[in-house]
Structure formats: structure tokens, C-alpha cells
Amino acid sequence: MTREAYRRRRLAPLVTLAAVLAVILDVTLWRWLTMLGRRLSHFAIFTRLERMLDRLSPNWVVAIFVAPFIPLIPILKLGEFWLIAHHHYVWAALMILGTKVLGAAFATRVFAIARPKMLQVLWFAWAYGRVVWLLDLGHRALEAIPAWRATRKAVRQAMQATRAALRRLWG
């Protein structure tokens, strides 16, 4: 066996694991956060944000996408540390979870609104293209695994059955 073949064989499980995680994030979390972001868009701040993004240059739109997280992170960490220091573990966990979910939902909403403008910025378009390519590669790699296809089919059927049961329950 050549050195290259040996290296590929050793890296295959790590690449597969990375593909599984990326696809799961793409298929589930991103979609859920996008739905939550749509719900957040009913607030007036998002309407104003959409109007503001329409007026800004592509470079400023990318800055708006990245900048809100920079000052928030230390402030939220201080709040989390304070809660933990005062033995409010449940509140600290809720704050950590809530800020992560709302921050990601906010980011998905801003991304949905501003993607066309952000893609006009060359480095952002390049990075976005690489991420999309990697996700596509992960999807294709997983679709080649029969167990993955069977698991997806079983999960899809279980979700449909759950939705049907909930519809019957709630009328």
C-alpha cells in the first residue's frame, strides 16, 4: 500500500464524521434557525434592518453581518459568569442556550436578507462558495452510504407520522 493510500484510509473516518456533522447542521439546525429568524422578522427592528441593508454598500453589509457579535460576546460572558458565580446554574445555562439560539437565528435572518449584497464582496463570495462546495461534498459522500440513506428515510417517515399525529390531536 502506498503512503498516500494509507493516509487516505486513516483520514476517511474523520472526513466522514466531519461530513456527517456538517450535513446534520445544514439539514436541521440551519433550517430551524431560519424558521426562527423568519419569526423574528415580524419585529419592527428587522423591518428597519432590511431597509437599512438595502441602502448600504456590500462591504458595510458584511460588516453588519459580523459586527454585532463582537461586542455582545464579552458582555454575555460576563453575565454568564456572574450567574454561575452566584450559583444560578439554571439561569446561566438558559442564558447561554438562549443567546446562542437567538444569535444564530438573528445571523440566519441577516444572512437571508443580505446574502445577495454580501456575495458582491469578493472574499465573502469566495468563502461562501467554499462552504457550499464542502456541504455539497458532504451530502454526496453521505448519500453514497446505504445506511445513511436508510436512516434518513426512517427519520423522514417518523417525522411525517409525528406531524400527522399532532394534526389529528390538535384538529
LUMSEKE-81635 format. One record per residue (C-alpha): residue number from 1; residue in three letters; y negated, x, z. Coordinates in steps of 0.001 Angstrom, whole numbers, plus 500000, padded with zeros to 6 digits. Layout:
! LUMSEKE-81635
@pos: NUM, code: ALA, c2: Y, c1: X, c3: Z
...
***
This chain:
! LUMSEKE-81635
@pos: 1, code: MET, c2: 500000, c1: 500000, c3: 500000
@pos: 2, code: THR, c2: 496585, c1: 501337, c3: 499081
@pos: 3, code: ARG, c2: 493880, c1: 501849, c3: 501618
@pos: 4, code: GLU, c2: 491792, c1: 499059, c3: 500027
@pos: 5, code: ALA, c2: 494680, c1: 496559, c3: 500115
@pos: 6, code: TYR, c2: 495361, c1: 497445, c3: 503750
@pos: 7, code: ARG, c2: 491689, c1: 496949, c3: 504638
@pos: 8, code: ARG, c2: 491580, c1: 493573, c3: 502881
@pos: 9, code: ARG, c2: 494749, c1: 492433, c3: 504645
@pos: 10, code: ARG, c2: 493291, c1: 493393, c3: 508016
@pos: 11, code: LEU, c2: 489962, c1: 491668, c3: 507311
@pos: 12, code: ALA, c2: 491460, c1: 488469, c3: 505875
@pos: 13, code: PRO, c2: 491821, c1: 486652, c3: 509247
@pos: 14, code: LEU, c2: 488220, c1: 487487, c3: 510208
@pos: 15, code: VAL, c2: 486886, c1: 486330, c3: 506853
@pos: 16, code: THR, c2: 488936, c1: 483131, c3: 507114
@pos: 17, code: LEU, c2: 487652, c1: 482482, c3: 510651
@pos: 18, code: ALA, c2: 484059, c1: 483056, c3: 509524
@pos: 19, code: ALA, c2: 484618, c1: 480685, c3: 506593
@pos: 20, code: VAL, c2: 486083, c1: 478014, c3: 508881
@pos: 21, code: LEU, c2: 483164, c1: 478248, c3: 511303
@pos: 22, code: ALA, c2: 480557, c1: 478187, c3: 508534
@pos: 23, code: VAL, c2: 482164, c1: 475213, c3: 506818
@pos: 24, code: ILE, c2: 482548, c1: 473284, c3: 510076
@pos: 25, code: LEU, c2: 478885, c1: 473907, c3: 510874
@pos: 26, code: ASP, c2: 477907, c1: 472909, c3: 507352
@pos: 27, code: VAL, c2: 480040, c1: 469789, c3: 507257
@pos: 28, code: THR, c2: 479448, c1: 468462, c3: 510765
@pos: 29, code: LEU, c2: 476585, c1: 469864, c3: 512755
@pos: 30, code: TRP, c2: 474116, c1: 470216, c3: 509888
@pos: 31, code: ARG, c2: 474755, c1: 466641, c3: 508763
@pos: 32, code: TRP, c2: 474470, c1: 465260, c3: 512288
@pos: 33, code: LEU, c2: 471277, c1: 467192, c3: 512897
@pos: 34, code: THR, c2: 469895, c1: 465999, c3: 509568
@pos: 35, code: MET, c2: 470538, c1: 462397, c3: 510622
@pos: 36, code: LEU, c2: 468824, c1: 463054, c3: 513957
@pos: 37, code: GLY, c2: 465935, c1: 464706, c3: 512089
@pos: 38, code: ARG, c2: 465583, c1: 461566, c3: 509955
@pos: 39, code: ARG, c2: 465348, c1: 459508, c3: 513123
@pos: 40, code: LEU, c2: 462704, c1: 461867, c3: 514472
@pos: 41, code: SER, c2: 460758, c1: 461413, c3: 511226
@pos: 42, code: HIS, c2: 459773, c1: 457922, c3: 512385
@pos: 43, code: PHE, c2: 457426, c1: 459526, c3: 514893
@pos: 44, code: ALA, c2: 453822, c1: 459925, c3: 513760
@pos: 45, code: ILE, c2: 453870, c1: 463685, c3: 514260
@pos: 46, code: PHE, c2: 456368, c1: 464058, c3: 511416
@pos: 47, code: THR, c2: 454279, c1: 461924, c3: 509082
@pos: 48, code: ARG, c2: 451323, c1: 464190, c3: 509795
@pos: 49, code: LEU, c2: 453542, c1: 467240, c3: 509400
@pos: 50, code: GLU, c2: 454714, c1: 466067, c3: 505966
@pos: 51, code: ARG, c2: 451109, c1: 465550, c3: 504821
@pos: 52, code: MET, c2: 450107, c1: 468959, c3: 506177
@pos: 53, code: LEU, c2: 453034, c1: 470707, c3: 504462
@pos: 54, code: ASP, c2: 452047, c1: 469152, c3: 501139
@pos: 55, code: ARG, c2: 448636, c1: 470842, c3: 501376
@pos: 56, code: LEU, c2: 449859, c1: 474307, c3: 502422
@pos: 57, code: SER, c2: 450905, c1: 477226, c3: 500252
@pos: 58, code: PRO, c2: 454614, c1: 478137, c3: 500114
@pos: 59, code: ASN, c2: 454104, c1: 481211, c3: 502341
@pos: 60, code: TRP, c2: 452441, c1: 479109, c3: 505024
@pos: 61, code: VAL, c2: 455238, c1: 476549, c3: 504811
@pos: 62, code: VAL, c2: 457808, c1: 479270, c3: 505533
@pos: 63, code: ALA, c2: 455653, c1: 480394, c3: 508483
@pos: 64, code: ILE, c2: 455548, c1: 476803, c3: 509784
@pos: 65, code: PHE, c2: 459337, c1: 476659, c3: 509484
@pos: 66, code: VAL, c2: 459832, c1: 479858, c3: 511506
@pos: 67, code: ALA, c2: 456815, c1: 479996, c3: 513848
@pos: 68, code: PRO, c2: 457404, c1: 477043, c3: 516210
@pos: 69, code: PHE, c2: 460472, c1: 478686, c3: 517654
@pos: 70, code: ILE, c2: 458811, c1: 481961, c3: 518570
@pos: 71, code: PRO, c2: 456561, c1: 480745, c3: 521453
@pos: 72, code: LEU, c2: 458938, c1: 477989, c3: 522571
@pos: 73, code: ILE, c2: 461897, c1: 480227, c3: 523288
@pos: 74, code: PRO, c2: 460373, c1: 482185, c3: 526219
@pos: 75, code: ILE, c2: 458765, c1: 479058, c3: 527699
@pos: 76, code: LEU, c2: 462037, c1: 477135, c3: 527619
@pos: 77, code: LYS, c2: 463965, c1: 480115, c3: 529014
@pos: 78, code: LEU, c2: 461576, c1: 480283, c3: 531965
@pos: 79, code: GLY, c2: 462132, c1: 476583, c3: 532617
@pos: 80, code: GLU, c2: 465884, c1: 477013, c3: 532399
@pos: 81, code: PHE, c2: 465808, c1: 479998, c3: 534775
@pos: 82, code: TRP, c2: 463626, c1: 478076, c3: 537234
@pos: 83, code: LEU, c2: 466063, c1: 475143, c3: 537232
@pos: 84, code: ILE, c2: 469025, c1: 477458, c3: 537746
@pos: 85, code: ALA, c2: 467236, c1: 479408, c3: 540498
@pos: 86, code: HIS, c2: 466624, c1: 476121, c3: 542323
@pos: 87, code: HIS, c2: 470276, c1: 475083, c3: 541903
@pos: 88, code: HIS, c2: 469571, c1: 472298, c3: 539415
@pos: 89, code: TYR, c2: 472503, c1: 473286, c3: 537225
@pos: 90, code: VAL, c2: 472998, c1: 469913, c3: 535559
@pos: 91, code: TRP, c2: 469314, c1: 469650, c3: 534646
@pos: 92, code: ALA, c2: 469348, c1: 473234, c3: 533371
@pos: 93, code: ALA, c2: 472394, c1: 472514, c3: 531203
@pos: 94, code: LEU, c2: 470784, c1: 469323, c3: 529906
@pos: 95, code: MET, c2: 467578, c1: 471203, c3: 529150
@pos: 96, code: ILE, c2: 469467, c1: 473939, c3: 527301
@pos: 97, code: LEU, c2: 471522, c1: 471444, c3: 525319
@pos: 98, code: GLY, c2: 468589, c1: 469114, c3: 524653
@pos: 99, code: THR, c2: 466248, c1: 471832, c3: 523452
@pos: 100, code: LYS, c2: 468921, c1: 473299, c3: 521188
@pos: 101, code: VAL, c2: 469729, c1: 469922, c3: 519639
@pos: 102, code: LEU, c2: 466115, c1: 468765, c3: 519271
@pos: 103, code: GLY, c2: 465000, c1: 472169, c3: 517999
@pos: 104, code: ALA, c2: 467748, c1: 472222, c3: 515399
@pos: 105, code: ALA, c2: 467016, c1: 468609, c3: 514416
@pos: 106, code: PHE, c2: 463335, c1: 469497, c3: 514062
@pos: 107, code: ALA, c2: 464257, c1: 472515, c3: 511933
@pos: 108, code: THR, c2: 466507, c1: 470424, c3: 509674
@pos: 109, code: ARG, c2: 463716, c1: 467888, c3: 509205
@pos: 110, code: VAL, c2: 461125, c1: 470548, c3: 508397
@pos: 111, code: PHE, c2: 463651, c1: 472192, c3: 506072
@pos: 112, code: ALA, c2: 464347, c1: 468887, c3: 504302
@pos: 113, code: ILE, c2: 460631, c1: 468254, c3: 503863
@pos: 114, code: ALA, c2: 459598, c1: 471768, c3: 502914
@pos: 115, code: ARG, c2: 462590, c1: 473218, c3: 501024
@pos: 116, code: PRO, c2: 461012, c1: 472892, c3: 497541
@pos: 117, code: LYS, c2: 457924, c1: 474811, c3: 498632
@pos: 118, code: MET, c2: 459855, c1: 477379, c3: 500660
@pos: 119, code: LEU, c2: 462065, c1: 478132, c3: 497659
@pos: 120, code: GLN, c2: 458926, c1: 479293, c3: 495830
@pos: 121, code: VAL, c2: 458793, c1: 482285, c3: 498203
@pos: 122, code: LEU, c2: 460976, c1: 484935, c3: 496559
@pos: 123, code: TRP, c2: 462615, c1: 486449, c3: 499649
@pos: 124, code: PHE, c2: 463320, c1: 482987, c3: 501094
@pos: 125, code: ALA, c2: 464826, c1: 481782, c3: 497814
@pos: 126, code: TRP, c2: 466997, c1: 484921, c3: 497692
@pos: 127, code: ALA, c2: 468202, c1: 484437, c3: 501294
@pos: 128, code: TYR, c2: 468800, c1: 480729, c3: 500744
@pos: 129, code: GLY, c2: 470801, c1: 481491, c3: 497599
@pos: 130, code: ARG, c2: 472982, c1: 483939, c3: 499535
@pos: 131, code: VAL, c2: 473643, c1: 481429, c3: 502312
@pos: 132, code: VAL, c2: 474538, c1: 478699, c3: 499813
@pos: 133, code: TRP, c2: 476809, c1: 481135, c3: 497964
@pos: 134, code: LEU, c2: 478570, c1: 482116, c3: 501206
@pos: 135, code: LEU, c2: 479054, c1: 478475, c3: 502192
@pos: 136, code: ASP, c2: 480477, c1: 477701, c3: 498759
@pos: 137, code: LEU, c2: 482786, c1: 480697, c3: 499061
@pos: 138, code: GLY, c2: 483929, c1: 479451, c3: 502469
@pos: 139, code: HIS, c2: 484548, c1: 475943, c3: 501144
@pos: 140, code: ARG, c2: 486580, c1: 477280, c3: 498222
@pos: 141, code: ALA, c2: 488603, c1: 479633, c3: 500439
@pos: 142, code: LEU, c2: 489464, c1: 476835, c3: 502841
@pos: 143, code: GLU, c2: 490295, c1: 474349, c3: 500106
@pos: 144, code: ALA, c2: 492935, c1: 476819, c3: 498901
@pos: 145, code: ILE, c2: 494773, c1: 476416, c3: 502232
@pos: 146, code: PRO, c2: 497087, c1: 473358, c3: 502188
@pos: 147, code: ALA, c2: 496907, c1: 472919, c3: 505977
@pos: 148, code: TRP, c2: 493110, c1: 472716, c3: 505781
@pos: 149, code: ARG, c2: 493254, c1: 470000, c3: 503130
@pos: 150, code: ALA, c2: 495807, c1: 468041, c3: 505168
@pos: 151, code: THR, c2: 493710, c1: 468376, c3: 508341
@pos: 152, code: ARG, c2: 490572, c1: 467231, c3: 506528
@pos: 153, code: LYS, c2: 492424, c1: 464231, c3: 505129
@pos: 154, code: ALA, c2: 493790, c1: 463307, c3: 508579
@pos: 155, code: VAL, c2: 490351, c1: 463649, c3: 510193
@pos: 156, code: ARG, c2: 488750, c1: 461560, c3: 507430
@pos: 157, code: GLN, c2: 491368, c1: 458809, c3: 507927
@pos: 158, code: ALA, c2: 490879, c1: 458892, c3: 511703
@pos: 159, code: MET, c2: 487101, c1: 458619, c3: 511277
@pos: 160, code: GLN, c2: 487467, c1: 455675, c3: 508900
@pos: 161, code: ALA, c2: 489836, c1: 453933, c3: 511327
@pos: 162, code: THR, c2: 487404, c1: 454566, c3: 514200
@pos: 163, code: ARG, c2: 484466, c1: 453199, c3: 512211
@pos: 164, code: ALA, c2: 486467, c1: 450115, c3: 511231
@pos: 165, code: ALA, c2: 487483, c1: 449527, c3: 514860
@pos: 166, code: LEU, c2: 483882, c1: 449913, c3: 516036
@pos: 167, code: ARG, c2: 482664, c1: 447488, c3: 513347
@pos: 168, code: ARG, c2: 485251, c1: 444922, c3: 514477
@pos: 169, code: LEU, c2: 484333, c1: 445499, c3: 518115
@pos: 170, code: TRP, c2: 480583, c1: 445149, c3: 517562
@pos: 171, code: GLY, c2: 480869, c1: 442495, c3: 514855
***
